[in-house]
Amino acid sequence: MPVEFISATNANTASDVNPAGVGFDVDYARRYAHALDDGGFDYTLVAYHSSWVDANQLAQFVVSNTERIKPMLAHRPGVVFPTNAARMFATLDQIARGRLAIHIISGGNDTEQHREGDYLTKAQRYERSEEYIQILRRAWHEPEPFSHDGTHYRFEDFRADVRPFQPSIPISVGGSSAEAYQVGGRQGDIFGLWGEPLAETAEQIASVNRYADAAGRPHPRIWVSFRPIIAATDELAWEKAHRTLDRVRAGRPVRAATSHYPTADQGRPANVGSQRLLEVAARGELHDRALWTPLVTATNAAGSSTALVGSYQTVAAALLDYVDIGCELLSVRGYDPLNDAIDLARHVLPLVRQELTHRGIAQ
């Protein structure tokens, strides 16, 4: 399978270094989508949160304003009934002419889940996600009406008249808990991880693959996420990294009001992925070739927060280290999202692709 690049779609100018910006800034979002499309990114994550711009509408906006990039649409089971979601995704895939993937968000924060009326436990949420994925695939491919009587969903004689444009919409699962590995290994076409050191990442990949092997399925493609900080030289990149850290720390009190993960003054995060990142950060600031962790501590591991710091060549080499252990989808988005996306597309993606071509690896 080819190695591909993922970024993330921003609906407004808000970021870790710029707390200002809310709602849907259409002109900015269009400019951002064009930058990703023109820059050669393959996917863009369209994130989900209870208070943000509707992810489904934003994904269609991206499709309508680009030529090639594929939305990785985050979706939270429990908000929309799965048969409705199946038709919604198939319709969007038709509009996109096959440019769509779905990222299932089971939910790692009870407070955020409660905002949308979801009071299941974490284990129950992952159980529901597995059932949800199974229903989606049946809805896309069953030729005749079918019924379902499961733990979380029940319906009779459902049939969708709209089917995906592509043979099947890829489904991604993410997380760092045993439940995530299990559901991802048994159901995912893609499995998403936050950027940990190489050894820990390899262990997580092995955990996912064991569940895939037990289910008799192909191994999911591995998606690993970083927040690179790059410059023309290593020295300049480290200066930029420390400036970024200062800006993130300065903006933390503002972000705390809207973050879906706890910040440092709100206690230890509940989700395993954030806990793991904080444990990595506690062991040291720098790991492997370029993985830098102080931004994990500064944000209290509020989502993907590990940086790869260095020159264009250093960060490209660090990304290739992850390719070497089995990662096929490289998520790179900076702390200054639009400007960093332009710089990454101009300076890092070509270096990685050049080396992959040299190795004979598809892109």
PyMOL commands that set and color helices and strands:
alter all, ss='L'
color gray80, all
select helices_A, chain A and resi 26-39+55-64+82-96+110-114+122-141+178-187+198-214+234-255+264-266+272-283+294-299+312-324+337-347+349-359
alter helices_A, ss='H'
color red, helices_A
select strands_A, chain A and resi 4-8+43-46+70-75+101-104+146-149+154-158+171-174+190-194+221-226+229-231+286-287+291-292+307-311+327-332
alter strands_A, ss='S'
color yellow, strands_A
deselect
rebuild
show_as cartoon
